[in-house]
Amino acid sequence: MNKQGVLKRARKGIAGYLFILFPLALLLTFNIIPMLFGFGMSFTEWNGIQPAKFIGLDNYKKIFTNDSVFNTAFLNTIKFSITSVVGGITIAFILAILIDRITRFQAFFRVSYFLPVVTPMVVVALIWTLIYQDKGLLNYILSIVGLDSVGWLTDRKIAMYSVVVTSIWQGMGFSMIIFLAALQGIPNHLYEAAKMDGANFFQQVRHVTIPGLKNTFAFLAVYGTIGGFQVFDQIYVMTGGGPVNSTQTIVYWIYSNFKQLNLGYSSALSYVFFMILLIISIIQLKIFQKNNY
């Protein structure tokens, strides 16, 4: 290779490095460095004003041995994730099956069910808060049929499920669209063969549709679980973690400590939360791989 060719190749290499330099600098500045700083901060007691005091593993010990709110928040987060994922996927699957079978106004139904997905969760939560109020729409309907009002967001036994319903309503359109797209990948000859064997609609769904969508179910389960563990907006708007911590979640508890300037403790909570998410994701992936999803 002559000298001119070497210089041309070197210029191309330099140009490539320059292209990745800016995004790499952004990644380091806004992701890697803050993560390392936060990890170091988790070993301190710091309010952001006075000098940080190194306390070793005390924050982590407190989380696992002396923080009853974290235990409650952890259980509530699991409850929210399981109910929202199972309920959301089930409803979305049923809607996808029904919409896929109709021939008229299919686009209308797709758009209608997908609209809540593109609506900010804060807006959705505010609307549902009005619906759940003591004199809101739901209690008005109950009064018409002669039933007593329900404290949808003030009864500790119901509040979390009220939030779950809001989350399912907002997110099921996304899962429905994923299911509709996946349904197109199931060969028609499988349904025709099932019909020839005398399978009715429900048997076709059980033996053809569900096995054909197993990868879609796996994806939505992992995606929904991670999203469920990160629930915050609807809790912040609708309940503030109450009543009596019945809707307290891990992310909201992290936020509460940060708001109270317990910066070192909130950092430790954040890294514990990260490890929980990582472990759950690995377990899910192992289960799905084992079952050839």
C-alpha positions as CSV (number, residue, x, y, z in Angstrom):
1,M,0.0,0.0,0.0
2,N,1.4,3.4,-1.0
3,K,1.8,6.4,1.3
4,Q,-1.3,8.1,-0.1
5,G,-3.4,5.0,0.6
6,V,-2.2,4.8,4.2
7,L,-3.0,8.5,4.8
8,K,-6.5,8.1,3.3
9,R,-7.1,5.0,5.5
10,A,-5.9,6.9,8.6
11,R,-8.2,9.9,7.9
12,K,-11.2,7.5,7.7
13,G,-10.2,6.0,11.0
14,I,-9.9,9.4,12.6
15,A,-13.3,10.4,11.2
16,G,-14.8,7.3,12.7
17,Y,-13.4,8.0,16.1
18,L,-14.6,11.6,16.0
19,F,-18.1,10.4,15.2
20,I,-18.2,8.2,18.3
21,L,-16.4,10.7,20.5
22,F,-19.4,12.9,21.2
23,P,-21.9,10.2,22.1
24,L,-19.2,8.5,24.2
25,A,-18.6,11.8,26.1
26,L,-22.4,12.1,26.7
27,L,-22.5,8.5,27.9
28,L,-19.7,9.1,30.4
29,T,-21.0,12.5,31.5
30,F,-24.6,11.6,32.1
31,N,-24.6,7.9,32.7
32,I,-21.3,6.2,33.8
33,I,-19.9,9.0,36.0
34,P,-23.2,9.7,37.8
35,M,-23.6,5.9,38.4
36,L,-20.2,5.6,39.9
37,F,-20.8,8.8,42.0
38,G,-24.1,7.4,43.2
39,F,-22.5,4.1,44.2
40,G,-19.9,5.9,46.2
41,M,-22.6,8.1,47.8
42,S,-24.5,5.0,49.0
43,F,-21.7,4.4,51.5
44,T,-22.2,7.8,53.1
45,E,-24.6,9.8,55.2
46,W,-25.2,13.0,53.3
47,N,-27.9,15.6,53.0
48,G,-26.4,17.4,50.1
49,I,-25.5,20.5,52.2
50,Q,-23.1,19.3,54.9
51,P,-20.0,17.3,54.1
52,A,-20.7,13.6,53.4
53,K,-19.8,11.2,56.2
54,F,-18.5,7.8,55.3
55,I,-20.5,5.1,57.1
56,G,-19.6,2.0,55.2
57,L,-22.3,-0.6,54.8
58,D,-24.7,0.9,57.3
59,N,-27.2,2.1,54.7
60,Y,-27.4,-1.4,53.2
61,K,-27.7,-3.0,56.7
62,K,-30.5,-0.6,57.5
63,I,-32.4,-1.6,54.3
64,F,-32.4,-5.3,55.1
65,T,-32.7,-5.2,58.9
66,N,-34.3,-1.9,60.1
67,D,-36.6,-0.6,57.3
68,S,-40.1,-1.9,57.6
69,V,-41.3,0.5,54.9
70,F,-38.9,-1.0,52.4
71,N,-40.2,-4.5,53.2
72,T,-43.8,-3.2,52.6
73,A,-42.8,-1.4,49.4
74,F,-41.0,-4.5,48.1
75,L,-44.1,-6.7,48.7
76,N,-46.4,-4.0,47.2
77,T,-44.2,-3.7,44.1
78,I,-44.3,-7.5,43.6
79,K,-48.1,-7.4,44.0
80,F,-48.4,-4.6,41.5
81,S,-46.1,-6.3,39.0
82,I,-47.8,-9.6,39.1
83,T,-51.4,-8.3,38.9
84,S,-50.6,-5.7,36.2
85,V,-48.6,-8.1,34.0
86,V,-51.1,-11.0,34.3
87,G,-54.1,-8.8,33.9
88,G,-52.7,-6.6,31.2
89,I,-51.4,-9.5,29.0
90,T,-54.6,-11.5,29.5
91,I,-56.9,-8.6,28.5
92,A,-54.6,-7.5,25.6
93,F,-54.5,-11.1,24.3
94,I,-58.3,-11.4,24.3
95,L,-58.7,-8.0,22.6
96,A,-56.2,-8.9,20.0
97,I,-58.0,-12.2,19.2
98,L,-61.3,-10.4,18.9
99,I,-60.0,-7.5,16.8
100,D,-58.0,-9.9,14.5
101,R,-61.3,-11.7,13.6
102,I,-63.3,-8.7,12.7
103,T,-63.2,-7.4,9.2
104,R,-64.9,-3.9,9.6
105,F,-63.6,-1.0,11.6
106,Q,-60.4,-2.9,12.6
107,A,-58.2,0.2,12.3
108,F,-60.7,2.2,14.4
109,F,-60.4,-0.3,17.3
110,R,-56.6,-0.5,17.0
111,V,-56.3,3.3,17.3
112,S,-58.9,3.5,20.0
113,Y,-57.2,1.0,22.3
114,F,-53.7,2.4,21.5
115,L,-54.6,6.0,22.3
116,P,-54.0,5.6,26.1
117,V,-50.5,4.3,25.4
118,V,-49.4,7.6,23.9
119,T,-51.2,9.6,26.6
120,P,-48.8,10.6,29.4
121,M,-49.3,8.5,32.5
122,V,-49.7,11.7,34.6
123,V,-52.7,12.7,32.5
124,V,-54.1,9.2,32.7
125,A,-53.6,9.1,36.5
126,L,-55.3,12.5,37.0
127,I,-58.3,11.3,34.9
128,W,-58.7,8.1,36.9
129,T,-58.2,10.0,40.2
130,L,-61.3,12.0,39.3
131,I,-63.2,8.8,38.4
132,Y,-62.2,7.2,41.7
133,Q,-63.2,10.2,43.9
134,D,-65.9,9.8,46.5
135,K,-68.3,11.6,44.2
136,G,-66.7,10.4,41.1
137,L,-68.1,8.4,38.2
138,L,-67.7,4.9,39.7
139,N,-69.4,5.8,43.0
140,Y,-72.1,7.6,41.1
141,I,-72.8,4.4,39.2
142,L,-72.9,2.4,42.4
143,S,-75.3,4.9,44.0
144,I,-77.7,4.4,41.0
145,V,-77.9,0.7,41.6
146,G,-78.3,1.2,45.3
147,L,-74.8,0.3,46.5
148,D,-72.6,2.2,49.0
149,S,-69.7,4.3,47.9
150,V,-66.3,2.7,47.9
151,G,-63.0,4.4,48.9
152,W,-61.2,3.4,45.7
153,L,-58.0,5.3,46.7
154,T,-58.6,5.6,50.5
155,D,-59.3,2.0,51.4
156,R,-56.0,0.2,52.0
157,K,-57.4,-3.1,50.8
158,I,-58.5,-1.6,47.5
159,A,-56.1,1.3,46.7
160,M,-53.4,-0.8,45.1
161,Y,-55.8,-2.6,42.8
162,S,-57.3,0.7,41.8
163,V,-53.9,1.8,40.7
164,V,-53.4,-1.5,38.9
165,V,-56.6,-1.0,36.9
166,T,-55.4,2.4,35.8
167,S,-52.0,1.0,34.7
168,I,-53.6,-1.9,32.8
169,W,-56.0,0.5,31.0
170,Q,-53.1,2.7,30.0
171,G,-50.7,0.0,28.8
172,M,-52.9,-2.8,27.4
173,G,-53.0,-1.1,24.0
174,F,-49.3,-1.7,23.5
175,S,-49.5,-5.4,24.3
176,M,-52.5,-5.7,22.1
177,I,-50.6,-4.2,19.1
178,I,-47.7,-6.6,19.7
179,F,-50.1,-9.5,19.8
180,L,-51.9,-8.4,16.6
181,A,-48.5,-8.2,14.8
182,A,-47.5,-11.6,16.1
183,L,-50.8,-13.2,15.0
184,Q,-49.9,-12.4,11.4
185,G,-46.9,-14.7,11.7
186,I,-49.0,-17.8,12.5
187,P,-49.6,-19.8,9.3
188,N,-53.2,-20.1,8.2
189,H,-52.8,-23.8,7.3
190,L,-52.4,-24.6,11.0
191,Y,-55.9,-23.2,11.6
192,E,-57.3,-25.0,8.6
193,A,-55.8,-28.3,9.8
194,A,-57.3,-27.7,13.2
195,K,-60.7,-27.0,11.7
196,M,-60.5,-30.2,9.6
197,D,-59.8,-32.1,12.9
198,G,-63.0,-30.6,14.3
199,A,-61.5,-28.0,16.6
200,N,-63.8,-25.2,17.7
201,F,-62.7,-21.6,18.2
202,F,-61.5,-22.1,21.8
203,Q,-59.6,-25.2,20.9
204,Q,-57.9,-23.4,18.0
205,V,-56.8,-20.7,20.4
206,R,-55.5,-23.2,22.9
207,H,-53.7,-25.5,20.6
208,V,-52.6,-23.1,17.7
209,T,-52.7,-19.5,18.8
210,I,-51.2,-19.7,22.2
211,P,-48.3,-22.0,21.2
212,G,-47.6,-19.7,18.2
213,L,-47.4,-16.7,20.5
214,K,-45.1,-18.1,23.2
215,N,-42.2,-15.8,22.3
216,T,-44.6,-12.8,22.4
217,F,-45.9,-13.8,25.8
218,A,-42.3,-14.2,27.0
219,F,-41.3,-10.7,25.7
220,L,-44.3,-9.0,27.2
221,A,-43.8,-10.8,30.6
222,V,-40.2,-9.6,30.9
223,Y,-41.1,-6.1,29.6
224,G,-44.1,-5.8,31.8
225,T,-42.3,-7.0,34.9
226,I,-39.5,-4.5,34.5
227,G,-42.0,-1.7,33.9
228,G,-44.1,-2.8,36.9
229,F,-41.2,-2.7,39.2
230,Q,-40.5,0.9,38.0
231,V,-44.0,2.1,38.8
232,F,-43.9,5.7,40.1
233,D,-46.1,8.3,38.2
234,Q,-49.5,6.8,39.1
235,I,-48.5,6.3,42.7
236,Y,-47.2,9.9,42.9
237,V,-50.4,11.4,41.4
238,M,-53.1,9.1,42.8
239,T,-52.1,8.0,46.3
240,G,-48.7,9.3,47.4
241,G,-47.9,5.9,48.7
242,G,-50.9,5.8,51.0
243,P,-53.2,5.0,52.7
244,V,-50.8,3.7,55.4
245,N,-48.2,2.7,52.9
246,S,-50.6,0.3,51.2
247,T,-49.5,1.6,47.8
248,Q,-45.9,2.4,48.7
249,T,-43.5,1.0,46.1
250,I,-39.7,0.8,46.0
251,V,-39.2,3.6,43.5
252,Y,-41.6,5.9,45.4
253,W,-39.7,5.0,48.7
254,I,-36.5,6.0,47.0
255,Y,-38.0,9.3,45.9
256,S,-39.4,9.9,49.4
257,N,-35.9,9.5,50.9
258,F,-34.4,11.7,48.2
259,K,-37.0,14.4,48.9
260,Q,-36.1,14.3,52.6
261,L,-32.4,14.8,51.6
262,N,-31.4,11.3,52.8
263,L,-29.2,11.2,49.7
264,G,-26.8,8.4,50.8
265,Y,-29.7,6.1,51.9
266,S,-31.7,6.8,48.7
267,S,-28.6,5.9,46.7
268,A,-28.2,2.6,48.6
269,L,-31.9,1.9,48.0
270,S,-31.4,2.6,44.3
271,Y,-28.6,0.1,44.0
272,V,-30.5,-2.6,45.9
273,F,-33.4,-1.9,43.5
274,F,-31.1,-2.3,40.6
275,M,-29.9,-5.7,41.8
276,I,-33.5,-6.9,42.4
277,L,-34.4,-6.0,38.8
278,L,-31.2,-7.7,37.5
279,I,-31.9,-10.9,39.4
280,I,-35.6,-11.0,38.4
281,S,-34.7,-10.4,34.7
282,I,-32.0,-13.2,34.8
283,I,-34.5,-15.6,36.4
284,Q,-37.1,-14.9,33.8
285,L,-34.7,-15.3,30.9
286,K,-33.4,-18.6,32.3
287,I,-37.0,-19.9,32.7
288,F,-37.9,-18.8,29.1
289,Q,-34.7,-20.3,27.7
290,K,-35.3,-23.5,29.6
291,N,-38.8,-23.8,28.0
292,N,-37.4,-22.8,24.5
293,Y,-39.3,-19.5,24.4
